[in-house]
Amino acid sequence: MAATVEASTAGRVSKPSPLGLYARVAIFGALLGFTVTSIGFGDFAELNAMFTFQDFRMLFAFAGGVALAVVGFRFFGGPKPASPRIHKGVVPGAVMFGVGWAISGGCPSIPIIQVATGYLPALVTIAGIVVGTATYRKLNGRYLRLDTGSCGV
């Protein structure tokens, strides 16, 4: 009977538990949030000083993080872009992302960190992200029809 059980499970590869994946992502996210908060990326004044070139400390920290990510993707291998070409939605999207970042004081993950640290006005930014994403989907589907590349938003 033991041989039968071994034979029936020998060809199967077990899938990781979604709960385990969520736990790992939550732990990594908490560590990232702690790190980002402790270097000042959750503080609007710090980000404003970076964007207006008044303080280069935050800019260097950001550049160091990008460099570390590049090395990590090269060393560990990372997802390859589905479409390496630049389509007509990239430039307006990048401009809107940058303007939103400058106005709100952070990219879409920073308001979550700000709320977690007790800065409740960031809820307005999160609401803006949700409304903006929904509006884009509706407008793009009906009027713009921009290629979303690998995003699929």
Secondary structure per residue as TSV (DSSP state, phi and psi in degrees):
chain	resnum	aa	ss	phi	psi
A	1	M	-	360.0	-37.3
A	2	A	H	-62.2	-37.9
A	3	A	H	-64.9	-35.0
A	4	T	H	-66.3	-43.0
A	5	V	H	-65.5	-43.4
A	6	E	H	-62.5	-41.0
A	7	A	H	-66.2	-36.7
A	8	S	H	-76.4	-24.2
A	9	T	H	-101.8	-5.7
A	10	A	T	-64.2	-36.2
A	11	G	T	-86.7	-7.6
A	12	R	-	-88.5	142.7
A	13	V	-	-111.9	122.1
A	14	S	-	-75.2	139.6
A	15	K	-	-84.5	142.8
A	16	P	-	-66.0	148.7
A	17	S	-	-68.4	133.6
A	18	P	H	-61.0	-32.5
A	19	L	H	-63.6	-40.6
A	20	G	H	-63.7	-40.1
A	21	L	H	-63.8	-46.6
A	22	Y	H	-61.7	-38.4
A	23	A	H	-64.3	-43.7
A	24	R	H	-64.6	-42.1
A	25	V	H	-64.9	-41.4
A	26	A	H	-63.9	-41.4
A	27	I	H	-65.7	-46.3
A	28	F	H	-61.5	-42.7
A	29	G	H	-62.7	-40.3
A	30	A	H	-65.0	-42.7
A	31	L	H	-64.7	-42.4
A	32	L	H	-63.8	-44.0
A	33	G	H	-60.4	-42.2
A	34	F	H	-62.3	-45.2
A	35	T	H	-64.3	-46.8
A	36	V	H	-62.4	-40.4
A	37	T	H	-67.7	-41.9
A	38	S	H	-69.9	-23.8
A	39	I	H	-91.8	-4.8
A	40	G	T	103.8	5.0
A	41	F	T	-70.6	-10.8
A	42	G	T	-93.6	-1.0
A	43	D	-	-100.2	120.1
A	44	F	H	-59.0	-40.4
A	45	A	H	-62.6	-39.9
A	46	E	H	-64.5	-44.4
A	47	L	H	-68.0	-38.1
A	48	N	H	-62.3	-41.6
A	49	A	H	-63.2	-33.9
A	50	M	H	-69.1	-47.6
A	51	F	H	-68.4	-26.4
A	52	T	T	-97.2	9.9
A	53	F	T	56.8	33.5
A	54	Q	S	-87.3	-26.5
A	55	D	-	-140.9	118.9
A	56	F	H	-88.3	-6.2
A	57	R	H	-58.3	-47.5
A	58	M	H	-68.8	-37.5
A	59	L	H	-62.7	-42.8
A	60	F	H	-66.7	-37.7
A	61	A	H	-63.5	-42.0
A	62	F	H	-64.5	-46.0
A	63	A	H	-62.4	-38.8
A	64	G	H	-64.1	-39.4
A	65	G	H	-64.2	-41.0
A	66	V	H	-64.4	-44.3
A	67	A	H	-61.9	-41.8
A	68	L	H	-63.4	-40.0
A	69	A	H	-64.6	-41.1
A	70	V	H	-61.2	-46.2
A	71	V	H	-62.6	-43.2
A	72	G	H	-60.6	-44.6
A	73	F	H	-66.5	-36.6
A	74	R	H	-69.7	-39.9
A	75	F	H	-75.7	-46.7
A	76	F	H	-92.3	-10.3
A	77	G	-	76.5	136.8
A	78	G	-	-136.5	-177.4
A	79	P	-	-65.0	135.1
A	80	K	-	-88.9	140.4
A	81	P	-	-60.7	136.9
A	82	A	S	-68.6	-33.7
A	83	S	-	-137.3	106.6
A	84	P	-	-75.2	-9.1
A	85	R	S	-77.9	154.4
A	86	I	-	-95.6	125.8
A	87	H	-	-106.0	173.3
A	88	K	T	-67.9	-9.7
A	89	G	T	-88.9	-10.2
A	90	V	H	-69.1	-48.4
A	91	V	H	-66.2	-50.9
A	92	P	H	-62.6	-35.7
A	93	G	H	-64.5	-41.8
A	94	A	H	-66.0	-39.6
A	95	V	H	-65.1	-46.0
A	96	M	H	-63.7	-39.6
A	97	F	H	-62.2	-46.3
A	98	G	H	-64.9	-42.2
A	99	V	H	-64.7	-44.0
A	100	G	H	-62.2	-38.7
A	101	W	H	-64.7	-44.5
A	102	A	H	-66.7	-38.9
A	103	I	H	-71.0	-44.8
A	104	S	H	-86.9	-17.7
A	105	G	T	86.2	26.1
A	106	G	S	168.5	160.0
A	107	C	-	-74.4	175.3
A	108	P	T	-55.9	-21.9
A	109	S	T	-84.1	-25.6
A	110	I	H	-63.2	-42.4
A	111	P	H	-60.0	-31.8
A	112	I	H	-65.3	-42.8
A	113	I	H	-64.5	-40.6
A	114	Q	H	-63.4	-42.1
A	115	V	H	-63.7	-40.7
A	116	A	H	-63.8	-27.2
A	117	T	T	-92.8	4.9
A	118	G	T	99.1	4.5
A	119	Y	-	-89.0	88.1
A	120	L	T	-70.0	-25.0
A	121	P	T	-58.0	-18.3
A	122	A	H	-65.1	-17.5
A	123	L	H	-60.7	-31.8
A	124	V	H	-64.8	-41.3
A	125	T	H	-64.1	-43.4
A	126	I	H	-62.0	-42.0
A	127	A	H	-61.1	-40.5
A	128	G	H	-63.0	-37.9
A	129	I	H	-63.7	-45.3
A	130	V	H	-64.8	-47.1
A	131	V	H	-65.3	-42.4
A	132	G	H	-63.3	-41.2
A	133	T	H	-65.4	-44.4
A	134	A	H	-64.5	-40.2
A	135	T	H	-64.8	-43.2
A	136	Y	H	-60.0	-46.7
A	137	R	H	-57.1	-45.1
A	138	K	H	-67.0	-47.8
A	139	L	H	-65.7	-42.0
A	140	N	I	-66.0	-41.5
A	141	G	I	-66.1	-34.6
A	142	R	I	-92.9	-42.0
A	143	Y	I	-118.7	-49.6
A	144	L	I	-77.4	-46.9
A	145	R	-	53.9	44.1
A	146	L	-	-76.2	144.4
A	147	D	-	-69.2	125.2
A	148	T	-	-88.5	5.2
A	149	G	T	59.4	-133.5
A	150	S	T	-87.3	-3.0
A	151	C	-	-70.6	-45.8
A	152	G	-	66.5	26.5
A	153	V	-	-70.9	360.0
